[in-house]
Amino acid sequence: MTTTTETEAPRSTPWHFWVVAVVSLLWNGFGAFDYTMSHVQGEPYYRQMGMTDAQIAYMDTYPTWMHAVWAIGVWGSALGAVLLLLRSKWAFHAFAVSILGAIGNVLYSAMNPSPEMGLTMPVVIVVICAVFIWFAWTMTKRGVLR
């Protein structure tokens, strides 16, 4: 008696995967650039970005732990974007870690409210990160990410 085993053909990558992966790289690449410039140039970079004196003062009061939270969010998402382009299932995990940093930013901003900074952008970042997590999870389940 012989048995045949079917080998599963590799899944083709849908075109929309590449669109989302490139958008993810651009979005998170800017986040990495912003983080780097904020720490390398500080106030001159903030002024170039059009921030007010009050916004710059708010950024200057970030505690050390908040810089760590920010780094986890930014670099986790940047890594997730690269892993997504490489079609690695680890993109999901990188994005999942990064959302912890993004949520930490929202919590800090809510506990230390600033009318100049607001909560809009931190919340938008969490939502976008959640979309990338969902997308990476979905693509893993469909066999696109390995």
N, C-alpha and C positions, 0 to 999 in steps of 0.2 A: 504494500500500500504506500503510495506516495502522496505527500501533501504539498500543496503549493502555497507559498506565502507571497502575498502581494506586498511589494514595497511601495510605500507611499511616495508619490512624486512630490518634489518640493513645491511649495505654494508659490505662485507667482505674486509678485509685489504689485499691489494696485497703484495706479498713478497718484491717487490722492495721498497715499502714504508719503511719497516723496515731497509733495507740496507741504504737508504738515511738518515733516522732518526739517525741511529748509526753513519754514516759518519759525519753528522751534529754535533752530540754530541762530537765526537772526535776532529773535526776541531775547533769548538767553545770552547770546553774544553781546548784545548791547548792555544787558545787566552786568555781565562780567567786566565790560569796558567801564561802565559807570562806577562799579565797586572799586576797580583798580584806580581810576582817576580820582575818586573821592579820597582814597588813602594816599596816593602819591602826590597829588597837587593840592587837595583840600580846598581852601577858600577860593583860590583863583579859578579852579574848575567850577565850583558852585556859582561864582559870579558869571562865568562864561555861559553857564546853563540858564542864567536869568533868575537865580534865586535872590530873594530879598535878604536884608540883614537879619530879620527875625528867623527866616528859614535856615540860614547859615548858623546862627546861634543855636538853634534847635539841634542841628546835626552835630555841632561841636559838643553838645552835652550827652551824646550817646555814651552809656557806660560800656566798659570792656565786654561784658557778656553780650550786649546788643551787637557789637561788632562781630562776635563769634556767631550769633544767630544769623546775622546778615550774610556772613561768609558761607555758612551751611546752606542757606537758601540759594544764594547766587551760584556757588560752585557745584552744588548738587544738581541744579537745573542745567548748568552748562555741560556737566558730564552726561546728564540724561540726554541732552540734545545730540551730543557726539555719539553716544551709544545707540540712539535711535537711528542715526544715519548709518551706523555699522550693522543695523538690524539685530542688535543684541537684546535679549530678554532682560538684561540687567538695567536697561533704560527705565523700566518700571520702578525698580528699587531706588535708583538715583533720584527720580522725580518724587518718589514717596518720602525720601529723606529730606529733599529740598522743601517740600510743603511744610515740614516742621519749622524750618527757618522762616518761611513766609507767614505762618500762623503766629510765630513768636513776634514778628514785626507788627502784625495787627494788634496783638495783645499789648505790646509796649506802647504803640501809638494810642490805643484806647485808654491805657492807664496814665499816660502822659500827654493829654490832648493838647494840640496846638492848632489854633484857628488857621494859621498860615500853612500848615502841612496837611491837615485833614486826614481822613481815613479812606478816602476814595481809592487812591492808587494802591495802598497796601491790600485792600480787599480785592481789587482787580487782579493783582498779582496772584493772590491765593486762588481765585477762580480760574485763571489761565493755567496755573500749575495743576489744578485739579483736572482740567481738560487734558493736559498732557499725560497725567497719570492714567486717566480713563483710556486715552488713545493707546498708550503703551500696553496696558492690560488687554485691551481688545485685540490689538495686533498680535500679542503673544498667544491669546486663545485661538486666533485664526491661523496660527502657524507662520505668520510673517516674520516675527522676531524669534530667534533661536538662541 
